[in-house]
């Protein structure tokens, strides 16, 4: 299986091999870490939509020199071509390894087997959807949390129904535990004898993965990844959701141990929710619907009460302003200030506009030059005026000095601070400036 003097890729003919002895051919440096080129490797390099393997490389100890065994992590594996050398990025510092060193390479088997399950699961799902509906896989990504494929049909209600049937079909194939085989060909012309579901476009040496009998396969396609030798080892395929993407349907799913991990997490979450609502999973939606209705009614009541409070506060402040009051600000000053805990910043914006609209009806005699409404919980100051002084300029020129940020227009602006003391200092400075 070895070609000339490049790295022998043991995973191609023995994907279950987890440990081998190897000789270092080259040592390169990448970001102060050693990158090893080995004469043989069990490690799959990133490619074909599949993440690379990880593992360890061990330099045996020596009785003659008294050196201890040294083990380092393999953090990344890559290549520049399918028939070239394989590069192993380690966490070993410069000077650790040398050409000719004999080392032992061990795979992170859990990661490798999960990727084998996932990659074959993707093949089988794509094959099932193609066999059932003629859908073609136009894109594949294997991520940390899920996998995606893009199929060449628009997304819609009918698509969702077909996906449910497709999920049932792919799992039926998995549970039949069909054999999985890999055939190698010198070029795509030679590989054309295989019943692949999509045309082979790659050049050079081709590997074709077949699930089931070659005369009537459950799936057959060209692929350079690693796969289990039977469909049953995939365990299951679970579709999480589907959505529209560039006129196609993007399917989010996973397979094997990764799918089980997600299902376990979702089931745990469902148990927490049903326990919180003291109900079973069959009745949880009714409970949530009831809660939604109660929240809508509560929101309606809170809105009505807020409107009453805002109207009352507006009238109170207008009366205070007409009597020459300045709220919480010093008497006789140009600034009127009020603080609120029950009203939020957005409420105070409406209140400020209402003040200046109502108070301006008689020419503005009731209104102070500048009004500051403070949301204590949100640590936000809302400034209002008739445009002079310019509220936005005051915030822009002064808020930053007291750790604030914000902006606005001449007739209104807001500034957000980290604490109440900063708000007080800002308002003192504003009052002094006008």
C-alpha positions as a printed Julia matrix, in Angstrom:
434×3 Matrix{Float64}:
   0.0    0.0     0.0
   3.03   2.31    0.22
   3.8    4.6    -2.74
   7.46   5.43   -3.42
   8.98   7.14   -0.39
   5.98   9.06    0.96
   4.21   8.38    4.25
   2.41   5.04    4.29
  -1.18   5.74    5.27
  -2.08   2.75    7.4
  -5.65   4.04    8.01
  -6.51   3.34    4.37
  -6.31  -0.44    4.72
  -6.62  -0.79    8.51
  -8.79   2.0    10.0
  -8.99   0.05   13.29
  -5.25   0.18   13.88
  -4.68   2.44   16.88
  -0.95   2.07   17.5
   2.11   1.6    15.27
   5.86   1.96   15.37
   7.24   4.46   12.91
  10.44   6.2    11.85
  10.77   9.96   11.59
  11.67  11.06    8.06
  11.7   14.82    8.58
  11.34  17.34   11.4
   9.96  20.78   10.56
   9.03  23.75   12.74
   5.65  25.5    12.93
   5.1   28.25   15.52
   7.97  26.92   17.68
   6.5   23.4    17.66
   7.89  20.34   15.92
   6.05  18.94   12.9
   6.9   15.33   12.12
   6.85  13.53    8.79
   6.75   9.78    9.49
   7.43   6.81    7.23
   4.02   5.37    8.24
   1.05   6.65   10.2
  -2.37   5.57   11.45
  -3.47   9.24   11.57
  -6.02  10.59    9.12
  -5.24  14.16    7.94
  -8.03  16.72    7.64
  -9.81  16.25    4.32
 -13.02  15.3     2.56
 -15.08  17.12    5.19
 -13.63  14.99    8.02
 -11.52  16.49   10.84
  -8.07  15.05   11.43
  -7.15  12.44   14.0
  -5.37  13.33   17.2
  -3.24  11.24   19.5
   0.28  10.97   20.89
   3.8   10.27   19.68
   6.24   8.63   22.06
  10.02   8.65   21.95
  11.13   5.52   23.83
  13.65   5.82   26.64
  17.21   4.47   26.42
  19.03   2.3    28.93
  22.34   3.26   27.39
  21.88   7.0    27.86
  19.52   6.85   30.83
  16.93   8.97   29.05
  13.28   8.5    30.04
  10.43   7.86   27.64
   8.87  11.09   26.33
   5.31  11.42   25.08
   3.86  14.43   23.24
   0.43  15.25   21.86
  -0.41  15.22   18.17
  -2.6   18.31   17.88
  -3.11  18.52   14.12
  -2.55  16.31   11.09
  -2.55  17.55    7.5
  -1.26  16.85    4.01
  -0.77  18.74    0.76
  -2.04  15.98   -1.53
  -3.7   12.59   -1.14
  -0.56  10.85   -2.36
   1.99  12.99   -0.52
   3.48  12.97    2.95
   1.43  13.37    6.12
   2.45  16.08    8.59
   1.91  15.69   12.36
   1.91  18.89   14.45
   3.07  18.07   17.98
   3.47  20.08   21.17
   7.13  19.07   21.35
   9.66  21.92   21.66
  12.46  22.37   19.17
  15.2   19.76   19.41
  13.02  16.95   20.76
  12.86  14.72   17.67
  15.37  13.99   14.92
  15.23  12.21   11.56
  15.8    8.49   12.08
  14.21   8.39   15.55
  11.96   5.39   16.15
   8.67   6.42   17.71
   5.31   4.95   18.71
   2.15   6.68   17.44
  -1.14   6.13   19.29
  -4.54   7.35   18.14
  -7.24   9.03   20.19
  -9.54   6.14   19.33
 -12.75   7.66   20.69
 -12.32  10.64   18.37
 -11.37   8.45   15.4
 -14.29   6.05   15.82
 -16.76   8.9    16.33
 -15.55  10.41   13.05
 -15.86   7.01   11.35
 -19.45   6.7    12.57
 -20.29  10.24   11.54
 -18.73  10.04    8.09
 -20.45   6.78    7.2
 -23.68   8.13    8.71
 -23.47  11.08    6.32
 -22.95   8.69    3.38
 -25.95   6.6     4.37
 -28.25   9.6     4.93
 -27.25  11.16    1.61
 -27.73   7.77   -0.06
 -31.17   7.27    1.48
 -32.38  10.72    0.39
 -31.02  10.17   -3.12
 -32.56   6.71   -3.36
 -35.96   7.81   -2.05
 -36.33  11.22   -3.7
 -33.45  11.78   -6.1
 -32.02  14.55   -3.88
 -28.34  15.33   -4.39
 -25.9   16.29   -1.67
 -24.29  19.58   -2.71
 -22.31  20.32    0.43
 -21.11  18.57    3.59
 -19.61  19.86    6.84
 -18.63  17.91    9.94
 -18.6   20.3    12.9
 -17.96  19.82   16.59
 -21.65  19.95   17.6
 -23.4   18.6    14.49
 -23.02  17.82   10.79
 -24.78  19.48    7.88
 -25.56  18.55    4.3
 -27.15  20.79    1.68
 -29.54  19.0    -0.68
 -30.74  20.49   -3.96
 -34.42  21.0    -3.12
 -36.22  24.06   -1.69
 -37.16  23.82    1.97
 -40.82  23.58    2.91
 -43.46  21.53    4.8
 -43.28  18.71    2.25
 -39.5   18.59    2.65
 -39.88  18.16    6.41
 -42.23  15.2     5.93
 -39.83  13.54    3.51
 -36.93  14.03    5.92
 -38.8   12.06    8.58
 -39.17   9.17    6.12
 -35.52   9.57    5.1
 -34.4    9.32    8.72
 -36.4    6.12    9.16
 -34.85   4.69    5.98
 -31.25   5.46    6.88
 -31.67   3.85   10.3
 -33.25   0.78    8.69
 -30.07   0.45    6.6
 -27.88   0.91    9.67
 -29.71  -1.78   11.64
 -29.38  -4.28    8.77
 -25.64  -4.18    9.57
 -24.57  -4.28    5.92
 -20.88  -4.75    5.07
 -18.88  -1.66    4.11
 -16.03  -2.02    1.63
 -13.44   0.31    0.1
 -12.12  -0.17   -3.44
  -9.09   1.69   -4.8
  -8.61   2.72   -8.44
  -5.73   4.39  -10.25
  -7.99   7.06  -11.79
 -11.62   8.06  -12.17
 -11.97   6.26  -15.47
 -11.09   2.98  -13.75
 -13.48   3.83  -10.9
 -16.37   4.34  -13.33
 -17.25   0.65  -12.99
 -18.65   1.39   -9.53
 -22.36   2.27   -9.07
 -21.65   5.67   -7.48
 -24.61   7.96   -6.71
 -22.8   11.06   -7.99
 -20.13  11.52  -10.7
 -16.5   11.31   -9.62
 -14.67  14.56  -10.33
 -11.41  14.03   -8.44
  -8.19  13.31  -10.3
  -5.54  10.77   -9.39
  -5.99   7.72   -7.19
  -9.65   7.18   -6.25
 -11.15   5.32   -3.29
 -14.82   4.3    -3.48
 -16.8    3.4    -0.35
 -19.71   0.97   -0.76
 -22.32   0.08    1.85
 -24.01  -3.23    1.05
 -23.72  -5.38   -2.05
 -21.89  -3.73   -4.96
 -24.61  -4.89   -7.35
 -27.35  -3.13   -5.37
 -25.74  -0.93   -2.69
 -27.41   1.11    0.01
 -24.84   3.74   -0.92
 -21.74   4.05   -3.07
 -19.57   7.14   -3.48
 -15.98   8.25   -3.8
 -14.49   9.28   -0.45
 -11.05   9.54    1.14
 -12.28   9.39    4.77
 -12.34   6.59    7.33
 -15.42   4.41    7.88
 -16.51   1.4     9.96
 -16.58  -1.93    8.15
 -20.32  -2.41    8.71
 -23.31  -0.07    8.82
 -24.45  -1.36   12.22
 -21.45   0.29   13.88
 -22.89   3.71   13.02
 -25.58   3.0    15.63
 -28.07   5.62   14.52
 -28.55   8.82   12.53
 -30.65  11.61   14.03
 -31.86  14.68   12.11
 -32.1   17.72   14.37
 -33.65  20.28   12.04
 -33.69  21.61    8.47
 -33.82  25.14    7.07
 -33.63  27.03    3.8
 -30.14  27.89    2.56
 -29.46  29.56   -0.79
 -32.5   27.98   -2.41
 -31.63  24.53   -1.07
 -32.36  22.67    2.17
 -29.68  22.51    4.85
 -30.06  19.46    7.11
 -28.57  19.49   10.61
 -27.93  16.0    11.97
 -25.45  13.67   13.62
 -24.6    9.99   13.9
 -23.22   7.44   16.33
 -21.86   8.45   19.73
 -22.16  12.15   18.93
 -25.87  11.77   18.17
 -26.35   9.81   21.4
 -24.55  12.53   23.36
 -26.91  15.15   21.9
 -29.98  13.0    22.56
 -28.87  12.37   26.15
 -28.46  16.11   26.67
 -31.86  16.87   25.13
 -33.55  14.18   27.23
 -31.94  15.58   30.37
 -33.22  19.04   29.47
 -36.7   17.65   28.81
 -36.68  15.96   32.23
 -35.72  19.24   33.91
 -38.54  21.06   32.11
 -41.19  18.44   32.9
 -40.06  18.3    36.53
 -40.28  22.09   36.79
 -43.82  22.06   35.43
 -44.79  18.88   37.35
 -46.05  17.16   34.23
 -45.13  14.46   31.72
 -43.55  14.99   28.32
 -46.9   14.38   26.59
 -48.52  17.29   28.43
 -45.66  19.79   28.52
 -46.85  21.77   25.48
 -50.27  22.3    27.08
 -48.53  23.59   30.2
 -46.39  25.95   28.15
 -49.41  27.22   26.19
 -51.18  27.96   29.49
 -48.11  29.76   30.8
 -47.89  31.83   27.59
 -51.51  32.94   27.96
 -50.92  33.95   31.58
 -47.81  35.9    30.62
 -49.71  37.74   27.88
 -52.41  38.73   30.36
 -49.78  39.79   32.92
 -48.01  41.85   30.26
 -51.3   43.54   29.36
 -51.93  44.46   33.0
 -48.38  45.69   33.57
 -48.62  47.85   30.44
 -51.9   49.36   31.64
 -50.44  50.07   35.09
 -47.3   51.56   33.55
 -49.42  53.91   31.45
 -51.26  55.04   34.58
 -47.98  55.59   36.45
 -46.46  57.52   33.55
 -49.51  59.78   33.22
 -49.49  60.41   36.98
 -45.75  61.14   37.0
 -46.09  63.47   34.02
 -48.81  65.52   35.75
 -46.88  65.59   39.03
 -43.69  66.82   37.37
 -45.51  69.44   35.27
 -47.12  70.81   38.44
 -43.73  70.82   40.16
 -42.1   72.56   37.2
 -44.89  75.17   37.05
 -44.26  75.92   40.74
 -40.56  76.43   40.05
 -39.47  73.05   41.47
 -36.44  71.19   40.25
 -37.28  67.65   41.39
 -34.21  66.17   43.05
 -31.91  68.87   41.64
 -30.99  71.96   43.73
 -33.67  74.64   43.82
 -33.13  77.54   41.43
 -30.81  75.63   39.15
 -31.29  75.12   35.4
 -31.6   71.32   35.67
 -34.71  69.34   36.64
 -33.94  65.77   37.84
 -36.09  62.76   38.75
 -35.05  59.18   39.55
 -37.1   56.02   38.86
 -36.87  52.35   39.71
 -40.2   51.09   38.38
 -39.82  52.7    34.95
 -37.15  51.63   32.46
 -35.13  53.79   30.08
 -37.52  53.24   27.15
 -40.45  54.25   29.37
 -38.59  57.39   30.38
 -38.03  58.31   26.74
 -41.81  58.35   26.23
 -42.3   60.23   29.51
 -39.73  62.87   28.56
 -41.31  63.48   25.15
 -44.75  63.7    26.8
 -43.46  66.27   29.29
 -42.09  68.56   26.62
 -45.11  68.11   24.37
 -47.58  68.87   27.17
 -45.48  71.56   28.87
 -44.79  73.31   25.59
 -48.44  74.03   24.85
 -48.32  77.35   26.7
 -45.03  78.46   25.18
 -42.77  76.44   27.43
 -42.99  78.7    30.48
 -43.48  75.65   32.71
 -40.39  73.81   31.48
 -36.87  74.07   32.89
 -34.01  74.48   30.38
 -32.96  70.84   30.82
 -34.63  67.75   32.32
 -32.82  64.58   33.4
 -34.8   61.38   34.0
 -32.71  58.62   35.58
 -33.32  54.86   35.27
 -31.6   53.7    38.46
 -31.75  49.97   37.66
 -30.36  50.46   34.16
 -27.92  53.19   35.3
 -29.12  55.33   32.4
 -29.65  59.1    32.19
 -32.18  60.53   29.7
 -31.75  64.24   28.91
 -34.53  66.4    27.39
 -34.74  70.03   26.29
 -36.3   72.14   23.55
 -33.02  71.8    21.65
 -31.05  74.35   23.64
 -29.01  73.31   25.48
 -28.21  70.54   22.99
 -28.63  67.24   24.85
 -26.58  65.15   22.42
 -23.6   67.53   22.66
 -23.71  67.45   26.46
 -23.54  63.65   26.47
 -20.87  63.54   23.78
 -18.61  66.08   25.49
 -19.08  65.09   29.15
 -20.25  61.48   29.68
 -16.93  59.84   28.85
 -15.16  61.77   31.63
 -17.32  59.9    34.16
 -17.09  56.48   32.53
 -20.29  56.88   30.56
 -21.19  56.27   26.93
 -24.08  57.35   24.77
 -25.34  59.99   22.37
 -28.45  61.56   20.94
 -30.08  64.59   19.29
 -30.31  68.23   20.4
 -33.73  67.68   22.02
 -32.97  64.31   23.69
 -30.06  62.0    24.49
 -29.1   59.1    26.74
 -25.96  58.13   28.62
 -25.22  54.83   30.36
 -22.93  54.6    33.4
 -21.46  51.88   35.59
 -22.69  53.18   38.98
 -24.91  55.77   40.65
 -22.01  57.92   41.86
 -20.89  58.43   38.26
 -24.42  59.51   37.35
 -24.45  62.08   40.15
 -21.07  63.49   39.11
 -22.19  63.68   35.49
 -25.39  65.54   36.39
 -23.49  67.98   38.62
 -21.14  68.71   35.71
 -24.07  69.15   33.3
 -25.82  71.55   35.67
 -22.62  73.59   35.99
 -22.17  73.7    32.22
 -25.58  75.23   31.52
